């Protein structure tokens, strides 16, 4: 689950290392803000879903 949570951060770091400026795009363009919002919502839903799967797996043993 921790790896799932850190993947977006890794993507931002890789984009910055390549010179793409992902933070500039995400924070200073309307499309970037929309992507940031949708991505944040999807990230939260993914973490909730993964936590639920882990808890169900722990309870079945």
N, CA, C and O atoms as a Maestro MAE file, in Angstrom:
{
 s_m_m2io_version
 :::
 2.0.0
}

f_m_ct {
 s_m_title
 :::
 protein
 m_atom[244] {
  # First column is atom index #
  i_m_mmod_type
  r_m_x_coord
  r_m_y_coord
  r_m_z_coord
  i_m_residue_number
  s_m_chain_name
  s_m_pdb_residue_name
  s_m_pdb_atom_name
  i_m_atomic_number
  :::
  1 25 0.814 -1.176 0.000 1 A "UNK " " N  " 7
  2 3 0.000 0.000 0.000 1 A "UNK " " CA " 6
  3 2 0.873 1.261 0.000 1 A "UNK " " C  " 6
  4 15 0.516 2.269 -0.610 1 A "UNK " " O  " 8
  5 25 2.003 1.197 0.679 2 A "UNK " " N  " 7
  6 3 2.901 2.350 0.713 2 A "UNK " " CA " 6
  7 2 3.448 2.643 -0.682 2 A "UNK " " C  " 6
  8 15 3.608 3.804 -1.059 2 A "UNK " " O  " 8
  9 25 3.732 1.601 -1.439 3 A "UNK " " N  " 7
  10 3 4.228 1.792 -2.803 3 A "UNK " " CA " 6
  11 2 3.168 2.484 -3.658 3 A "UNK " " C  " 6
  12 15 3.490 3.365 -4.456 3 A "UNK " " O  " 8
  13 25 1.916 2.093 -3.495 4 A "UNK " " N  " 7
  14 3 0.820 2.731 -4.223 4 A "UNK " " CA " 6
  15 2 0.751 4.218 -3.903 4 A "UNK " " C  " 6
  16 15 0.527 5.037 -4.794 4 A "UNK " " O  " 8
  17 25 0.942 4.565 -2.648 5 A "UNK " " N  " 7
  18 3 0.863 5.963 -2.234 5 A "UNK " " CA " 6
  19 2 2.042 6.782 -2.755 5 A "UNK " " C  " 6
  20 15 1.902 7.984 -2.985 5 A "UNK " " O  " 8
  21 25 3.188 6.156 -2.943 6 A "UNK " " N  " 7
  22 3 4.387 6.900 -3.352 6 A "UNK " " CA " 6
  23 2 4.588 6.990 -4.863 6 A "UNK " " C  " 6
  24 15 5.454 7.735 -5.321 6 A "UNK " " O  " 8
  25 25 3.811 6.250 -5.638 7 A "UNK " " N  " 7
  26 3 3.987 6.286 -7.090 7 A "UNK " " CA " 6
  27 2 3.783 7.677 -7.697 7 A "UNK " " C  " 6
  28 15 4.569 8.062 -8.563 7 A "UNK " " O  " 8
  29 25 2.777 8.444 -7.292 8 A "UNK " " N  " 7
  30 3 2.650 9.794 -7.877 8 A "UNK " " CA " 6
  31 2 3.845 10.690 -7.557 8 A "UNK " " C  " 6
  32 15 4.261 11.493 -8.392 8 A "UNK " " O  " 8
  33 25 4.387 10.558 -6.375 9 A "UNK " " N  " 7
  34 3 5.564 11.350 -5.998 9 A "UNK " " CA " 6
  35 2 6.750 10.953 -6.873 9 A "UNK " " C  " 6
  36 15 7.509 11.806 -7.332 9 A "UNK " " O  " 8
  37 25 6.898 9.651 -7.098 10 A "UNK " " N  " 7
  38 3 7.985 9.179 -7.964 10 A "UNK " " CA " 6
  39 2 7.812 9.717 -9.382 10 A "UNK " " C  " 6
  40 15 8.791 10.090 -10.029 10 A "UNK " " O  " 8
  41 25 6.584 9.758 -9.861 11 A "UNK " " N  " 7
  42 3 6.326 10.298 -11.197 11 A "UNK " " CA " 6
  43 2 6.698 11.766 -11.299 11 A "UNK " " C  " 6
  44 15 7.264 12.201 -12.301 11 A "UNK " " O  " 8
  45 25 6.380 12.531 -10.262 12 A "UNK " " N  " 7
  46 3 6.751 13.953 -10.254 12 A "UNK " " CA " 6
  47 2 8.266 14.123 -10.240 12 A "UNK " " C  " 6
  48 15 8.803 14.986 -10.935 12 A "UNK " " O  " 8
  49 25 8.952 13.304 -9.454 13 A "UNK " " N  " 7
  50 3 10.412 13.387 -9.393 13 A "UNK " " CA " 6
  51 2 11.051 13.023 -10.734 13 A "UNK " " C  " 6
  52 15 11.996 13.677 -11.176 13 A "UNK " " O  " 8
  53 25 10.536 11.989 -11.369 14 A "UNK " " N  " 7
  54 3 11.076 11.582 -12.668 14 A "UNK " " CA " 6
  55 2 10.818 12.672 -13.707 14 A "UNK " " C  " 6
  56 15 11.701 13.002 -14.499 14 A "UNK " " O  " 8
  57 25 9.612 13.227 -13.702 15 A "UNK " " N  " 7
  58 3 9.296 14.310 -14.638 15 A "UNK " " CA " 6
  59 2 10.191 15.514 -14.432 15 A "UNK " " C  " 6
  60 15 10.638 16.133 -15.398 15 A "UNK " " O  " 8
  61 25 10.456 15.847 -13.181 16 A "UNK " " N  " 7
  62 3 11.346 16.974 -12.890 16 A "UNK " " CA " 6
  63 2 12.770 16.677 -13.344 16 A "UNK " " C  " 6
  64 15 13.450 17.551 -13.881 16 A "UNK " " O  " 8
  65 25 13.218 15.450 -13.128 17 A "UNK " " N  " 7
  66 3 14.573 15.074 -13.541 17 A "UNK " " CA " 6
  67 2 14.736 15.143 -15.055 17 A "UNK " " C  " 6
  68 15 15.824 15.428 -15.556 17 A "UNK " " O  " 8
  69 25 13.659 14.885 -15.776 18 A "UNK " " N  " 7
  70 3 13.717 14.938 -17.234 18 A "UNK " " CA " 6
  71 2 13.530 16.351 -17.778 18 A "UNK " " C  " 6
  72 15 13.636 16.580 -18.983 18 A "UNK " " O  " 8
  73 25 13.248 17.302 -16.876 19 A "UNK " " N  " 7
  74 3 13.102 18.685 -17.294 19 A "UNK " " CA " 6
  75 2 11.710 19.049 -17.778 19 A "UNK " " C  " 6
  76 15 11.536 20.085 -18.421 19 A "UNK " " O  " 8
  77 25 10.720 18.229 -17.487 20 A "UNK " " N  " 7
  78 3 9.363 18.481 -17.971 20 A "UNK " " CA " 6
  79 2 8.625 19.527 -17.141 20 A "UNK " " C  " 6
  80 15 7.668 20.123 -17.635 20 A "UNK " " O  " 8
  81 25 9.027 19.766 -15.921 21 A "UNK " " N  " 7
  82 3 8.362 20.746 -15.070 21 A "UNK " " CA " 6
  83 2 6.934 20.364 -14.696 21 A "UNK " " C  " 6
  84 15 6.023 21.164 -14.905 21 A "UNK " " O  " 8
  85 25 6.707 19.178 -14.153 22 A "UNK " " N  " 7
  86 3 5.334 18.747 -13.873 22 A "UNK " " CA " 6
  87 2 4.624 19.601 -12.821 22 A "UNK " " C  " 6
  88 15 3.412 19.799 -12.906 22 A "UNK " " O  " 8
  89 25 5.347 20.098 -11.849 23 A "UNK " " N  " 7
  90 3 4.699 20.935 -10.835 23 A "UNK " " CA " 6
  91 2 4.233 22.260 -11.423 23 A "UNK " " C  " 6
  92 15 3.168 22.759 -11.059 23 A "UNK " " O  " 8
  93 25 5.014 22.829 -12.320 24 A "UNK " " N  " 7
  94 3 4.614 24.071 -12.978 24 A "UNK " " CA " 6
  95 2 3.322 23.852 -13.759 24 A "UNK " " C  " 6
  96 15 2.414 24.680 -13.712 24 A "UNK " " O  " 8
  97 25 3.246 22.738 -14.473 25 A "UNK " " N  " 7
  98 3 2.050 22.435 -15.260 25 A "UNK " " CA " 6
  99 2 0.862 22.173 -14.337 25 A "UNK " " C  " 6
  100 15 -0.226 22.701 -14.563 25 A "UNK " " O  " 8
  101 25 1.063 21.363 -13.302 26 A "UNK " " N  " 7
  102 3 -0.042 21.012 -12.397 26 A "UNK " " CA " 6
  103 2 -0.581 22.205 -11.626 26 A "UNK " " C  " 6
  104 15 -1.784 22.299 -11.385 26 A "UNK " " O  " 8
  105 25 0.289 23.103 -11.244 27 A "UNK " " N  " 7
  106 3 -0.131 24.197 -10.371 27 A "UNK " " CA " 6
  107 2 -0.474 25.495 -11.096 27 A "UNK " " C  " 6
  108 15 -1.080 26.387 -10.500 27 A "UNK " " O  " 8
  109 25 -0.098 25.620 -12.376 28 A "UNK " " N  " 7
  110 3 -0.261 26.909 -13.048 28 A "UNK " " CA " 6
  111 2 -1.070 26.865 -14.337 28 A "UNK " " C  " 6
  112 15 -1.121 27.861 -15.058 28 A "UNK " " O  " 8
  113 25 -1.699 25.745 -14.643 29 A "UNK " " N  " 7
  114 3 -2.559 25.679 -15.824 29 A "UNK " " CA " 6
  115 2 -3.911 25.103 -15.409 29 A "UNK " " C  " 6
  116 15 -3.975 24.280 -14.496 29 A "UNK " " O  " 8
  117 25 -4.978 25.520 -16.060 30 A "UNK " " N  " 7
  118 3 -6.296 24.973 -15.721 30 A "UNK " " CA " 6
  119 2 -6.385 23.456 -15.917 30 A "UNK " " C  " 6
  120 15 -6.964 22.752 -15.090 30 A "UNK " " O  " 8
  121 25 -5.814 22.964 -17.005 31 A "UNK " " N  " 7
  122 3 -5.833 21.521 -17.242 31 A "UNK " " CA " 6
  123 2 -5.029 20.785 -16.169 31 A "UNK " " C  " 6
  124 15 -5.419 19.709 -15.717 31 A "UNK " " O  " 8
  125 25 -3.914 21.371 -15.773 32 A "UNK " " N  " 7
  126 3 -3.093 20.768 -14.730 32 A "UNK " " CA " 6
  127 2 -3.813 20.720 -13.401 32 A "UNK " " C  " 6
  128 15 -3.732 19.725 -12.681 32 A "UNK " " O  " 8
  129 25 -4.527 21.803 -13.068 33 A "UNK " " N  " 7
  130 3 -5.292 21.814 -11.814 33 A "UNK " " CA " 6
  131 2 -6.395 20.753 -11.850 33 A "UNK " " C  " 6
  132 15 -6.659 20.088 -10.849 33 A "UNK " " O  " 8
  133 25 -7.028 20.603 -12.999 34 A "UNK " " N  " 7
  134 3 -8.055 19.564 -13.142 34 A "UNK " " CA " 6
  135 2 -7.465 18.180 -12.979 34 A "UNK " " C  " 6
  136 15 -8.041 17.329 -12.301 34 A "UNK " " O  " 8
  137 25 -6.316 17.952 -13.599 35 A "UNK " " N  " 7
  138 3 -5.639 16.656 -13.461 35 A "UNK " " CA " 6
  139 2 -5.209 16.414 -12.022 35 A "UNK " " C  " 6
  140 15 -5.296 15.293 -11.520 35 A "UNK " " O  " 8
  141 25 -4.749 17.456 -11.367 36 A "UNK " " N  " 7
  142 3 -4.341 17.330 -9.965 36 A "UNK " " CA " 6
  143 2 -5.531 16.963 -9.093 36 A "UNK " " C  " 6
  144 15 -5.410 16.110 -8.213 36 A "UNK " " O  " 8
  145 25 -6.663 17.583 -9.318 37 A "UNK " " N  " 7
  146 3 -7.863 17.295 -8.550 37 A "UNK " " CA " 6
  147 2 -8.346 15.867 -8.794 37 A "UNK " " C  " 6
  148 15 -8.592 15.120 -7.846 37 A "UNK " " O  " 8
  149 25 -8.479 15.492 -10.057 38 A "UNK " " N  " 7
  150 3 -8.939 14.137 -10.385 38 A "UNK " " CA " 6
  151 2 -7.933 13.101 -9.897 38 A "UNK " " C  " 6
  152 15 -8.325 12.062 -9.365 38 A "UNK " " O  " 8
  153 25 -6.652 13.370 -10.070 39 A "UNK " " N  " 7
  154 3 -5.625 12.443 -9.598 39 A "UNK " " CA " 6
  155 2 -5.645 12.277 -8.094 39 A "UNK " " C  " 6
  156 15 -5.476 11.169 -7.585 39 A "UNK " " O  " 8
  157 25 -5.850 13.371 -7.381 40 A "UNK " " N  " 7
  158 3 -5.944 13.291 -5.918 40 A "UNK " " CA " 6
  159 2 -7.133 12.470 -5.473 40 A "UNK " " C  " 6
  160 15 -7.029 11.672 -4.541 40 A "UNK " " O  " 8
  161 25 -8.269 12.662 -6.138 41 A "UNK " " N  " 7
  162 3 -9.456 11.869 -5.807 41 A "UNK " " CA " 6
  163 2 -9.249 10.388 -6.112 41 A "UNK " " C  " 6
  164 15 -9.629 9.529 -5.317 41 A "UNK " " O  " 8
  165 25 -8.650 10.094 -7.257 42 A "UNK " " N  " 7
  166 3 -8.379 8.701 -7.606 42 A "UNK " " CA " 6
  167 2 -7.345 8.069 -6.674 42 A "UNK " " C  " 6
  168 15 -7.461 6.893 -6.327 42 A "UNK " " O  " 8
  169 25 -6.345 8.835 -6.272 43 A "UNK " " N  " 7
  170 3 -5.338 8.343 -5.329 43 A "UNK " " CA " 6
  171 2 -6.001 7.992 -3.999 43 A "UNK " " C  " 6
  172 15 -5.741 6.930 -3.433 43 A "UNK " " O  " 8
  173 25 -6.854 8.880 -3.504 44 A "UNK " " N  " 7
  174 3 -7.562 8.615 -2.256 44 A "UNK " " CA " 6
  175 2 -8.450 7.389 -2.357 44 A "UNK " " C  " 6
  176 15 -8.487 6.571 -1.438 44 A "UNK " " O  " 8
  177 25 -9.172 7.254 -3.474 45 A "UNK " " N  " 7
  178 3 -10.035 6.087 -3.669 45 A "UNK " " CA " 6
  179 2 -9.200 4.804 -3.751 45 A "UNK " " C  " 6
  180 15 -9.594 3.770 -3.211 45 A "UNK " " O  " 8
  181 25 -8.057 4.873 -4.422 46 A "UNK " " N  " 7
  182 3 -7.188 3.696 -4.526 46 A "UNK " " CA " 6
  183 2 -6.637 3.268 -3.181 46 A "UNK " " C  " 6
  184 15 -6.576 2.075 -2.886 46 A "UNK " " O  " 8
  185 25 -6.239 4.221 -2.368 47 A "UNK " " N  " 7
  186 3 -5.723 3.884 -1.039 47 A "UNK " " CA " 6
  187 2 -6.822 3.309 -0.154 47 A "UNK " " C  " 6
  188 15 -6.584 2.365 0.600 47 A "UNK " " O  " 8
  189 25 -8.028 3.878 -0.243 48 A "UNK " " N  " 7
  190 3 -9.158 3.352 0.517 48 A "UNK " " CA " 6
  191 2 -9.458 1.913 0.103 48 A "UNK " " C  " 6
  192 15 -9.684 1.045 0.946 48 A "UNK " " O  " 8
  193 25 -9.456 1.677 -1.201 49 A "UNK " " N  " 7
  194 3 -9.745 0.352 -1.734 49 A "UNK " " CA " 6
  195 2 -8.665 -0.648 -1.312 49 A "UNK " " C  " 6
  196 15 -8.983 -1.762 -0.896 49 A "UNK " " O  " 8
  197 25 -7.403 -0.260 -1.417 50 A "UNK " " N  " 7
  198 3 -6.307 -1.154 -1.029 50 A "UNK " " CA " 6
  199 2 -6.363 -1.471 0.463 50 A "UNK " " C  " 6
  200 15 -6.130 -2.610 0.868 50 A "UNK " " O  " 8
  201 25 -6.673 -0.460 1.284 51 A "UNK " " N  " 7
  202 3 -6.780 -0.691 2.724 51 A "UNK " " CA " 6
  203 2 -7.911 -1.667 3.027 51 A "UNK " " C  " 6
  204 15 -7.787 -2.531 3.895 51 A "UNK " " O  " 8
  205 25 -9.008 -1.518 2.306 52 A "UNK " " N  " 7
  206 3 -10.149 -2.414 2.501 52 A "UNK " " CA " 6
  207 2 -9.787 -3.853 2.121 52 A "UNK " " C  " 6
  208 15 -10.158 -4.795 2.822 52 A "UNK " " O  " 8
  209 25 -9.069 -4.018 1.019 53 A "UNK " " N  " 7
  210 3 -8.645 -5.359 0.583 53 A "UNK " " CA " 6
  211 2 -7.721 -5.983 1.621 53 A "UNK " " C  " 6
  212 15 -7.863 -7.159 1.955 53 A "UNK " " O  " 8
  213 25 -6.767 -5.193 2.135 54 A "UNK " " N  " 7
  214 3 -5.829 -5.709 3.131 54 A "UNK " " CA " 6
  215 2 -6.567 -6.120 4.397 54 A "UNK " " C  " 6
  216 15 -6.293 -7.182 4.956 54 A "UNK " " O  " 8
  217 25 -7.492 -5.298 4.849 55 A "UNK " " N  " 7
  218 3 -8.247 -5.624 6.066 55 A "UNK " " CA " 6
  219 2 -9.090 -6.876 5.885 55 A "UNK " " C  " 6
  220 15 -9.198 -7.681 6.811 55 A "UNK " " O  " 8
  221 25 -9.688 -7.059 4.716 56 A "UNK " " N  " 7
  222 3 -10.469 -8.261 4.464 56 A "UNK " " CA " 6
  223 2 -9.571 -9.491 4.422 56 A "UNK " " C  " 6
  224 15 -9.957 -10.565 4.885 56 A "UNK " " O  " 8
  225 25 -8.377 -9.333 3.869 57 A "UNK " " N  " 7
  226 3 -7.435 -10.440 3.828 57 A "UNK " " CA " 6
  227 2 -6.945 -10.834 5.208 57 A "UNK " " C  " 6
  228 15 -6.753 -12.018 5.486 57 A "UNK " " O  " 8
  229 25 -6.741 -9.855 6.073 58 A "UNK " " N  " 7
  230 3 -6.293 -10.150 7.428 58 A "UNK " " CA " 6
  231 2 -7.393 -10.849 8.217 58 A "UNK " " C  " 6
  232 15 -7.094 -11.696 9.059 58 A "UNK " " O  " 8
  233 25 -8.632 -10.526 7.973 59 A "UNK " " N  " 7
  234 3 -9.736 -11.109 8.709 59 A "UNK " " CA " 6
  235 2 -10.072 -12.521 8.288 59 A "UNK " " C  " 6
  236 15 -10.707 -13.250 9.050 59 A "UNK " " O  " 8
  237 25 -9.662 -12.935 7.088 60 A "UNK " " N  " 7
  238 3 -10.046 -14.260 6.606 60 A "UNK " " CA " 6
  239 2 -9.104 -15.369 7.061 60 A "UNK " " C  " 6
  240 15 -9.411 -16.546 6.874 60 A "UNK " " O  " 8
  241 25 -7.972 -15.021 7.650 61 A "UNK " " N  " 7
  242 3 -7.008 -16.046 8.073 61 A "UNK " " CA " 6
  243 2 -7.414 -16.722 9.359 61 A "UNK " " C  " 6
  244 15 -6.707 -17.605 9.842 61 A "UNK " " O  " 8
  :::
 }
 m_bond[243] {
  # First column is bond index #
  i_m_from
  i_m_to
  i_m_order
  :::
  1 1 2 1
  2 2 3 1
  3 3 4 2
  4 3 5 1
  5 5 6 1
  6 6 7 1
  7 7 8 2
  8 7 9 1
  9 9 10 1
  10 10 11 1
  11 11 12 2
  12 11 13 1
  13 13 14 1
  14 14 15 1
  15 15 16 2
  16 15 17 1
  17 17 18 1
  18 18 19 1
  19 19 20 2
  20 19 21 1
  21 21 22 1
  22 22 23 1
  23 23 24 2
  24 23 25 1
  25 25 26 1
  26 26 27 1
  27 27 28 2
  28 27 29 1
  29 29 30 1
  30 30 31 1
  31 31 32 2
  32 31 33 1
  33 33 34 1
  34 34 35 1
  35 35 36 2
  36 35 37 1
  37 37 38 1
  38 38 39 1
  39 39 40 2
  40 39 41 1
  41 41 42 1
  42 42 43 1
  43 43 44 2
  44 43 45 1
  45 45 46 1
  46 46 47 1
  47 47 48 2
  48 47 49 1
  49 49 50 1
  50 50 51 1
  51 51 52 2
  52 51 53 1
  53 53 54 1
  54 54 55 1
  55 55 56 2
  56 55 57 1
  57 57 58 1
  58 58 59 1
  59 59 60 2
  60 59 61 1
  61 61 62 1
  62 62 63 1
  63 63 64 2
  64 63 65 1
  65 65 66 1
  66 66 67 1
  67 67 68 2
  68 67 69 1
  69 69 70 1
  70 70 71 1
  71 71 72 2
  72 71 73 1
  73 73 74 1
  74 74 75 1
  75 75 76 2
  76 75 77 1
  77 77 78 1
  78 78 79 1
  79 79 80 2
  80 79 81 1
  81 81 82 1
  82 82 83 1
  83 83 84 2
  84 83 85 1
  85 85 86 1
  86 86 87 1
  87 87 88 2
  88 87 89 1
  89 89 90 1
  90 90 91 1
  91 91 92 2
  92 91 93 1
  93 93 94 1
  94 94 95 1
  95 95 96 2
  96 95 97 1
  97 97 98 1
  98 98 99 1
  99 99 100 2
  100 99 101 1
  101 101 102 1
  102 102 103 1
  103 103 104 2
  104 103 105 1
  105 105 106 1
  106 106 107 1
  107 107 108 2
  108 107 109 1
  109 109 110 1
  110 110 111 1
  111 111 112 2
  112 111 113 1
  113 113 114 1
  114 114 115 1
  115 115 116 2
  116 115 117 1
  117 117 118 1
  118 118 119 1
  119 119 120 2
  120 119 121 1
  121 121 122 1
  122 122 123 1
  123 123 124 2
  124 123 125 1
  125 125 126 1
  126 126 127 1
  127 127 128 2
  128 127 129 1
  129 129 130 1
  130 130 131 1
  131 131 132 2
  132 131 133 1
  133 133 134 1
  134 134 135 1
  135 135 136 2
  136 135 137 1
  137 137 138 1
  138 138 139 1
  139 139 140 2
  140 139 141 1
  141 141 142 1
  142 142 143 1
  143 143 144 2
  144 143 145 1
  145 145 146 1
  146 146 147 1
  147 147 148 2
  148 147 149 1
  149 149 150 1
  150 150 151 1
  151 151 152 2
  152 151 153 1
  153 153 154 1
  154 154 155 1
  155 155 156 2
  156 155 157 1
  157 157 158 1
  158 158 159 1
  159 159 160 2
  160 159 161 1
  161 161 162 1
  162 162 163 1
  163 163 164 2
  164 163 165 1
  165 165 166 1
  166 166 167 1
  167 167 168 2
  168 167 169 1
  169 169 170 1
  170 170 171 1
  171 171 172 2
  172 171 173 1
  173 173 174 1
  174 174 175 1
  175 175 176 2
  176 175 177 1
  177 177 178 1
  178 178 179 1
  179 179 180 2
  180 179 181 1
  181 181 182 1
  182 182 183 1
  183 183 184 2
  184 183 185 1
  185 185 186 1
  186 186 187 1
  187 187 188 2
  188 187 189 1
  189 189 190 1
  190 190 191 1
  191 191 192 2
  192 191 193 1
  193 193 194 1
  194 194 195 1
  195 195 196 2
  196 195 197 1
  197 197 198 1
  198 198 199 1
  199 199 200 2
  200 199 201 1
  201 201 202 1
  202 202 203 1
  203 203 204 2
  204 203 205 1
  205 205 206 1
  206 206 207 1
  207 207 208 2
  208 207 209 1
  209 209 210 1
  210 210 211 1
  211 211 212 2
  212 211 213 1
  213 213 214 1
  214 214 215 1
  215 215 216 2
  216 215 217 1
  217 217 218 1
  218 218 219 1
  219 219 220 2
  220 219 221 1
  221 221 222 1
  222 222 223 1
  223 223 224 2
  224 223 225 1
  225 225 226 1
  226 226 227 1
  227 227 228 2
  228 227 229 1
  229 229 230 1
  230 230 231 1
  231 231 232 2
  232 231 233 1
  233 233 234 1
  234 234 235 1
  235 235 236 2
  236 235 237 1
  237 237 238 1
  238 238 239 1
  239 239 240 2
  240 239 241 1
  241 241 242 1
  242 242 243 1
  243 243 244 2
  :::
 }
}
